[in-house]
Amino acid sequence: MKIDELIASVKNSVEAKTVYAEPYERNGVTVIAAASISGGTGGGSGRDEKGQEGEGGGFGISAKPTGAYVITGDNVRWVPAVDVNRLIATMGAVVVAAIFVAARRYRRGGS
């Protein structure tokens, strides 16, 4: 695949329908899930000492859920997705910081 074809392929794969799922309706409630998507591409070409040419490239896409729109009648609300791993990591960092602060205060005589 040529680099120009690769870049075109990436552009075509990142569009609104990739970010928002097809609406799901049940019992009068419609849910439209949404995701955060990011990507990157890179490539290059060159020639060796024998004059042979070559090119290569690659791309990556990362997606994670951000939440969903929930529609009931005329009411639309946003329900954020909870990233449990991030929440646990943040809580862990706060606990470690609190332990360091407590240890410093203890060494200073409890002030």
Secondary structure, DSSP 4 states (H G I P E B T S, - for coil): --HHHHHHHHHHHSSHHHHBPPPEEETTEEEEEEEEEEEEEEEEEEE-TT--EEEEEEEEEEEEEEEEEEEETTEEEEEEPP-HHHHHHHHHHHHHHHHHHHHHHHHTT--
